[in-house]
Amino acid sequence: MSGAAPAAPTAGPGTGDAAARAGLAQARLYSRHQVMGLAVQFLLGMAVNLLGLPSQATGAAHTASNVFLVAHIVVAAGLIASAFMVVRSAARAGSQWRGPAIWGAAAIVVTVGAGVLTLSTKSNWWSYAMAVGFIASLLIYGGIHVRASAPPAPRGPS
């Protein structure tokens, strides 16, 4: 038995197109998940904002604020993981999809960073940066989802 790796199967006609279509379908699905996750993030963040940070609240509001904040952090982790799944699937879909997916992932990472800084500095400016990142992420992932849902443009005669 040799130590060589097994050869990859050769691609037949149309295999690249099928892989690109599958990558695009996955990018569309993951971008939809991102939009839904961002909506949940918005609602959880607004709940924490209305109740006040746990350090500012007392009694039942303190407990509720802690619960909403922990959920906000868990969803943020999911958004980061899903952002990289969008990038991976968009790369398979083709170069036109990879750029927006990378920008979306960058917006998510920056937004989470702004959230961490909001908690650690208690600065409303970082909260504002988090809101800007939310809007940028929503627009990018919404755009990917809508563009990936559109039927492909007709090709000219070959």
C-alpha positions as CSV (number, residue, x, y, z in Angstrom):
1,M,0.0,0.0,0.0
2,S,1.5,3.3,-1.0
3,G,1.4,6.5,1.0
4,A,-0.1,8.5,-1.8
5,A,-3.4,10.2,-1.3
6,P,-6.3,8.9,-3.4
7,A,-6.9,10.8,-6.6
8,A,-9.8,13.1,-6.7
9,P,-12.6,12.1,-9.1
10,T,-12.5,14.0,-12.3
11,A,-15.2,16.5,-13.0
12,G,-17.6,15.8,-15.8
13,P,-19.4,18.4,-17.9
14,G,-21.6,20.7,-15.8
15,T,-20.1,19.5,-12.5
16,G,-18.7,23.0,-11.8
17,D,-22.1,24.6,-12.5
18,A,-23.8,22.1,-10.2
19,A,-21.3,22.9,-7.4
20,A,-21.7,26.6,-7.9
21,R,-25.5,26.3,-7.8
22,A,-25.3,24.2,-4.6
23,G,-22.9,26.8,-3.1
24,L,-25.3,29.6,-4.0
25,A,-28.3,27.8,-2.5
26,Q,-26.3,27.3,0.7
27,A,-25.2,31.0,0.7
28,R,-28.9,32.0,0.2
29,L,-30.0,29.8,3.1
30,Y,-27.3,30.9,5.5
31,S,-27.8,34.6,4.6
32,R,-31.5,34.1,5.4
33,H,-30.4,32.7,8.8
34,Q,-28.3,35.7,9.3
35,V,-31.2,38.1,8.6
36,M,-33.4,36.2,11.1
37,G,-30.5,36.1,13.7
38,L,-30.0,39.8,13.2
39,A,-33.8,40.4,13.9
40,V,-33.5,38.4,17.1
41,Q,-30.4,40.3,18.1
42,F,-32.2,43.6,17.6
43,L,-35.1,42.5,19.8
44,L,-32.9,41.1,22.5
45,G,-30.7,44.2,22.4
46,M,-33.7,46.5,22.7
47,A,-35.0,44.5,25.7
48,V,-31.6,45.0,27.4
49,N,-31.7,48.6,26.5
50,L,-35.2,49.1,27.9
51,L,-34.5,47.3,31.1
52,G,-31.0,48.7,31.5
53,L,-27.7,46.7,31.8
54,P,-27.7,44.2,34.6
55,S,-25.4,46.6,36.6
56,Q,-28.1,49.3,36.3
57,A,-31.2,47.2,37.1
58,T,-32.6,45.7,40.3
59,G,-35.0,42.9,41.2
60,A,-36.9,41.2,38.4
61,A,-35.5,43.7,35.9
62,H,-32.0,42.7,36.8
63,T,-32.8,39.0,36.3
64,A,-34.6,39.7,33.0
65,S,-31.7,41.9,31.8
66,N,-29.2,39.1,32.6
67,V,-31.3,36.6,30.7
68,F,-31.7,38.8,27.6
69,L,-28.0,39.8,27.7
70,V,-26.8,36.2,27.8
71,A,-29.2,35.3,24.9
72,H,-27.9,38.3,23.0
73,I,-24.3,37.0,23.5
74,V,-25.2,33.4,22.4
75,V,-27.0,34.7,19.3
76,A,-23.9,36.8,18.5
77,A,-21.7,33.7,18.6
78,G,-24.1,32.0,16.2
79,L,-24.0,35.0,13.9
80,I,-20.2,34.8,13.8
81,A,-20.3,31.1,13.0
82,S,-22.9,31.5,10.4
83,A,-21.1,34.4,8.8
84,F,-18.1,32.1,8.0
85,M,-20.5,29.5,6.7
86,V,-21.9,32.1,4.3
87,V,-18.3,33.0,3.2
88,R,-17.5,29.3,2.6
89,S,-20.6,28.6,0.6
90,A,-20.3,31.9,-1.3
91,A,-16.8,31.0,-2.4
92,R,-18.1,27.9,-4.0
93,A,-20.8,29.9,-5.7
94,G,-18.3,32.1,-7.5
95,S,-16.3,35.3,-7.2
96,Q,-19.2,37.7,-7.4
97,W,-20.6,36.2,-4.2
98,R,-17.4,36.0,-2.2
99,G,-16.9,39.7,-1.7
100,P,-20.2,40.6,-0.2
101,A,-20.0,37.5,2.0
102,I,-16.6,38.7,3.3
103,W,-18.0,42.2,3.9
104,G,-20.9,40.7,5.8
105,A,-18.6,38.6,8.0
106,A,-16.5,41.7,8.7
107,A,-19.5,43.7,9.6
108,I,-20.7,41.0,12.0
109,V,-17.2,40.8,13.7
110,V,-16.9,44.5,14.0
111,T,-20.5,44.7,15.4
112,V,-19.7,42.0,18.0
113,G,-16.5,43.9,18.9
114,A,-18.5,47.1,19.4
115,G,-20.9,45.2,21.6
116,V,-18.1,43.9,23.8
117,L,-16.7,47.5,24.0
118,T,-20.2,48.8,24.9
119,L,-20.4,46.4,27.8
120,S,-16.8,47.1,29.0
121,T,-16.8,50.9,28.6
122,K,-20.5,51.6,29.0
123,S,-20.1,54.2,26.2
124,N,-23.2,55.0,24.1
125,W,-20.8,55.7,21.2
126,W,-19.9,52.0,21.0
127,S,-23.7,51.2,21.2
128,Y,-24.1,53.5,18.2
129,A,-21.3,51.7,16.4
130,M,-23.2,48.4,17.2
131,A,-26.3,49.8,15.6
132,V,-24.4,50.9,12.5
133,G,-22.9,47.4,12.2
134,F,-26.3,45.9,12.6
135,I,-27.8,47.9,9.7
136,A,-24.7,47.2,7.5
137,S,-25.0,43.5,8.3
138,L,-28.7,43.4,7.6
139,L,-28.3,45.2,4.3
140,I,-25.5,43.0,3.2
141,Y,-27.1,39.7,4.1
142,G,-30.5,40.8,2.9
143,G,-28.8,41.7,-0.4
144,I,-27.1,38.4,-0.7
145,H,-30.4,36.6,0.0
146,V,-32.4,38.6,-2.6
147,R,-29.7,38.4,-5.3
148,A,-29.3,34.7,-4.7
149,S,-33.1,34.2,-5.0
150,A,-33.3,36.0,-8.4
151,P,-33.4,33.8,-11.5
152,P,-30.1,33.8,-13.4
153,A,-29.8,36.4,-16.2
154,P,-30.4,34.9,-19.6
155,R,-27.3,34.2,-21.6
156,G,-26.8,35.3,-25.1
157,P,-26.6,32.9,-28.0
158,S,-23.5,30.7,-27.9
